[in-house]
Amino acid sequence: MNKKIIFSLIACVILAVTIFPAIVSAQAGAPDSCTIRKSGAANMNRTTDGIACPGINSPCPFNEPSLDCGVCCLLNSVYTVTDWIFIFLMALSALMIVIGAFNFVTSGGDEKKTQAGRNYITWAAIGIAIALFARAIPAIVKMMIGMN
């Protein structure tokens, strides 16, 4: 009985997270510009990179022929998402290291607690490696669209 309730709640949360933003964006209509907030997306100029973006905190109207706003807004979004992934994974890894260290200190020779502490620290190291890889994703995206 409890598993059905938990599954129903998780299904409702997943539906809410995926469907409500689509409903809200459908009500608002298509945007006519985006604002470039990341310096990596704003530091493009047509002569060296082949792409022209406005400066930081500048709107990029989609109907401006001298700017490549689609690519600039894509890069801005990639930078924003990877920044959030990096912050979340680093915070989670730090918490796991603290929990693992606590297990080591309080194990008192108990092999299970010592192994649990090792596992926490191992998974934290993997999380840090993935977080660092998230910092490389914008460069990979730039390379894939031919900007580097």
C-alpha positions in Angstrom: 0.0 0.0 0.0 2.7 2.5 0.9 4.7 1.7 -2.2 1.7 2.6 -4.3 1.3 5.9 -2.5 5.0 6.8 -2.9 5.0 5.8 -6.5 1.9 7.9 -7.2 3.5 10.9 -5.4 6.8 10.5 -7.4 4.8 10.2 -10.7 2.8 13.4 -9.9 6.0 15.3 -9.1 7.6 14.1 -12.3 4.6 15.1 -14.3 4.4 18.5 -12.6 8.0 19.2 -13.3 7.8 18.3 -16.9 4.4 19.5 -18.0 3.8 22.7 -16.0 6.7 24.6 -17.6 5.4 23.6 -21.1 2.0 24.9 -20.2 3.3 28.1 -18.8 5.6 28.7 -21.9 2.7 28.0 -24.2 0.7 30.7 -22.5 3.5 33.2 -22.7 4.2 32.7 -26.4 7.5 32.5 -28.1 10.2 34.9 -26.9 11.6 37.5 -29.3 15.0 37.8 -27.6 17.2 36.4 -24.9 19.6 38.1 -22.5 23.3 37.0 -22.6 24.5 36.7 -19.0 27.6 34.5 -19.3 30.9 35.9 -20.5 31.8 32.8 -22.4 28.7 33.2 -24.6 29.2 37.0 -25.0 32.9 37.0 -26.0 32.3 36.0 -29.6 32.9 38.3 -32.5 32.4 37.6 -36.2 35.9 38.2 -37.4 37.6 35.6 -35.2 34.9 33.1 -34.2 32.5 33.4 -37.1 29.7 34.2 -34.6 28.5 37.6 -33.4 27.0 37.9 -29.9 26.1 41.1 -27.9 27.9 41.9 -24.7 27.1 40.6 -21.2 23.7 41.6 -19.8 22.6 42.7 -23.3 19.4 41.5 -25.0 19.9 39.6 -28.2 16.8 40.1 -30.5 16.2 37.1 -32.7 15.3 39.4 -35.7 18.6 41.2 -35.8 20.5 40.0 -38.9 23.9 41.2 -37.7 23.8 38.9 -34.6 23.7 35.1 -34.3 21.3 35.1 -31.4 20.3 31.4 -31.6 23.9 30.2 -31.1 24.6 32.9 -28.5 21.5 32.0 -26.5 22.3 28.3 -26.8 25.8 28.8 -25.4 24.4 31.0 -22.7 22.0 28.3 -21.6 24.8 25.6 -21.8 27.0 27.8 -19.5 24.2 28.4 -17.0 23.2 24.7 -16.8 26.7 23.4 -16.4 27.4 26.0 -13.7 24.4 24.7 -11.7 25.5 21.1 -12.2 29.0 22.0 -11.0 27.7 23.8 -7.9 25.3 21.0 -7.0 27.8 18.2 -7.5 30.5 19.9 -5.6 28.2 20.6 -2.6 27.0 17.0 -2.7 30.5 15.7 -2.9 31.6 17.9 0.1 28.7 16.5 2.1 29.6 12.9 1.2 33.2 13.5 2.2 32.1 14.8 5.6 29.8 11.8 6.1 32.6 9.4 5.0 35.1 11.0 7.4 32.5 10.8 10.2 32.1 7.1 9.5 35.9 6.6 9.6 36.3 8.5 12.9 33.3 6.8 14.6 34.0 3.3 13.3 35.9 2.1 16.3 37.4 -0.8 14.3 34.0 -1.9 12.8 34.8 -3.1 9.3 31.3 -2.2 8.0 31.5 1.4 9.0 35.0 1.7 7.7 33.9 0.3 4.4 30.9 2.6 4.3 33.2 5.6 4.9 35.5 4.5 2.0 32.5 4.1 -0.2 31.2 7.6 0.6 34.6 9.1 -0.2 35.0 7.1 -3.4 31.6 8.2 -4.7 32.5 11.8 -3.7 35.7 11.6 -5.8 33.6 10.3 -8.7 31.2 13.2 -8.2 34.0 15.7 -8.2 35.3 14.2 -11.5 31.9 14.6 -13.0 31.6 18.1 -11.8 34.9 19.0 -13.3 33.7 17.4 -16.6 30.7 19.7 -16.4 33.0 22.6 -16.7 34.4 21.2 -19.9 31.0 20.8 -21.6 30.7 24.4 -22.9 34.1 24.1 -24.6 33.0 20.8 -26.2 29.8 22.4 -27.4 31.7 25.3 -28.9 34.0 22.9 -30.7 31.0 20.9 -32.0 29.4 24.0 -33.5 32.7 25.2 -35.0 33.5 28.1 -32.8 37.0 27.0 -31.6 
